[in-house]
Amino acid sequence: MDPFQIIAVSGHYHIRIQGISKEHQREYIKVFAKLPENDDSESNSRKTYEDMLDAVTQKSESDLRSEKSSLGSTESSSHAEEVSNCLSFPRQELSQYLFDSDVYLHKLRAVNLHVLASEQWNASHLKTCHRTYLASATNLIHYLALHCLDVDQLKEDLCSVGLLNLKYANTNVLASITASIQLLENLKPDSSYKRTWPMDMRNYLTLQEGEKVVDLGISAMRKRASMHAAALFGHLQEKKNAHIMVTVGREAIANEMLLGDLLKAGANIIRINCAHDDPSVWSEIIRLAKHSSQMLEKPCRILMDLAGPKLRTGPLKTGPDVMKISPKRTAQGDVISPAQVWLSRTGCSPPPHLSLDATLFVDGDRFFKELDVGDVLKFIDVRGKQRSLTISKKFSVFSGCGYVAESLKTAYLESGTKLCIQKKRGKVSIGEVVNVPAIQHFIRLRVGDLLTITRDPRLYLEEIDATAYGAPRITCDSGRLFDSVKPGDPIAFDDGKIWGVVKGTSINEIVVSITQASPKGSKLGAEKSINIPKSDMHFEGLTSKDLVDLDFIATNADMVGISFLRNVCDMVIVLQEVEKQNLQGLGIVMKIETRDAFENLPLLLLQAMQSPNPLGVMIARGDLAVECGWDQMASIQEQILSICSAAHVPVIWATQVLESLAKSGIPARSEITDVASGMRASCIMLNKGKYIVEAVAMLNSILHNCTAKKNVKTLLKPLFP
């Protein structure tokens, strides 16, 4: 039999897809919803729902029996015979088709009743929701109720008859079920016959505070999702379906053109992590971002993440302020190409397209007035050796001009090094090198190494003697770490780049055996994350530092990111602090980066919906993967997207997006696929990197192409001339 056939029923044409054989179909499922016994406020409606449920299930079973027998009646037989004669369609197969549609119809009615009962069951949650989120919270409860049922076979059956796919009905659960029921009703042979049943097919919700009606229809619910995303991130100015967020730090101050270049490349949200730098740096970044936004007439919002109770490695004492400049050499030591060095005044950073080996800032107005292409700069390096730099190119940049110089020999420079220009007439100009960054120390760990973590914050790397201590050491000032871990617990560093097992503990020290690291050794430096995924460690909601930083965020940023949420109590503390400071316009972004936060996500959303503040969720895949396991990340991020879609809450897709491109300038193929997955979110976040502007431009191009869907289509060859 042809799997696709046109059937004329009561003047309508339907496409019939060959269904699953009857013996493989499930029995009709009865669904019961029990209300809390101790909830007096909701007890009145409990019996109503139970009576309705019994009425529907009993009526469904009797309808199935009666309609099955009625297929042999004269009217049904003559109608089936007429259709069969017109299209040579066997009567038995038509009867099977009509019976199956009734099975789907009664199952959907029971599912619909269960969804509505769950809404009544969770009325206490809905009563406390702000009216801005009441419809969204209701849909979230409908979604959770639907996914509590085993309806996979029903979903497949609905698809098999060409009805709405419930897999893609997250944003409008009740309306989608209602639409499916109505479509099945229309498939009946006698379309003028309207079957009655005890529950209205609602597409709206009436608020208790007044007579205002909130539409729960499909189009209205989809508009709510877009409206909530616009409230948090702003309206998209270009033809793309996701915002672009970029994390920046103090490098945005050193390069004043960076923020402007990021906005021109397509970014419209700047993220600052309060775990790094200080308010003076944050203020300057925000000032530059707002200035660039006004000059370019491009919107830009600011998100600031609170540091939260995250465990991090302690500080390591920095090394000397020395910069090494070295040309590229062969294995034999022959120079292949000279070192490329950028020279300019402080704050005048190089253009992003240049591939440079070092950047030097020089103080001296007269020095730059005299400097020209072809000049040779002579200096004495840190080791006392005479070295020279030859000026090869001059560039005009946003805040002045800069030069590219070349060096054929290795040199070491520090702040205070004198650069001398000697002209033909003996005239000499001198510039002084300034702001050479300090060398950052790190520990290199290999598999089998022992690492000691100590409470002592005065410990610095340069004080470590491997022979004296027997193992490299690093600090962590959190007492919770030392009070919670026990031998045998797994421990991860730097977002899972290094793994180990706790071998021993004491009041002030933890000894870790490294079990996973790079074959050449992995670097572990200061302020890197520490995760204890299997520990029952207790975290406080907001730290004292978070409360201080929140005051700054309230007056300078558009959104605040809440780090390391774990349960509803943490969310209550955040909302109380926001309400205390009267920050109703401040966007709240819940960062999901722990197993507890993922498991409590629906409750966290319902709690956050009690506030009128714009709301969002960030999938912080770095810590989340370490906490939950790499093998579970794919399903976890899918679940977060689905739950937030049902709640109409915008999602930020974060961590390692286009990381290879941002750091090396060359994207990995898997990164492009990751971007495609991230396009289901409302915002995609990129982290820092040498080629971050190019990464933003690439992401912006991908979003435009996928939204327009024109570029690839033009490459396809037509099947027919």
Secondary structure, DSSP 8 states (H G I E B T S, - for coil): --SEEEEEETTEEEEEE----GGGS-----------TT-GGGHHHHHHHHHHHHHHHHHHHHHHHHHHHHTTSHHHHHHHHHHHHHHT--HHHHHHHHHHHHHHHHHHHHHHHHHHHHHHHTHHHHHTS-GGGHHHHHHHHHHHHHHHS--HHHHHHHHHTT---GGG-GGGHHHHHHHHHHHHHHTSS-TT-----SS----EEE-TTSS-EEE-SHHHHHHHHHHHHHHHH----SS-SSEEEEE--THHHH-TTHHHHHHHHT--EEEEETTSS-HHHHHHHHHHHHHHHHHHT---EEEEE--TT--B--------SEEEE--EE-TTS-EEE-EEEEEESTT----TT---SEEEEEE-HHHHHH--TT-EEEEE-TTS-EEEEEEEEEEEETTEEEEEEEESS-EEEETT-EEEEE-TTS-EEEEEEE--------EEE-TT-EEEEES-TT--GGG--HHHHSS-EEE---HHHHHH--TT-EEEETTTTEEEEEEEE-SSEEEEEEEE--TT-EEE-TT-BEE-TT------SS-HHHHHHHHHHHHH-SEEEETT--SHHHHHHHHHHHHHTT-TTSEEEEEE-SHHHHHTHHHHHHHHTTS-S-EEEEEEHHHHHHHH-GGGHHHHHHHHHHHHHHTT--EEEESSTTHHHHHHS---HHHHHHHHHHTTSSEEEE---TTHHHHHHHHHHHHHHHHH--TTGGGS--S--
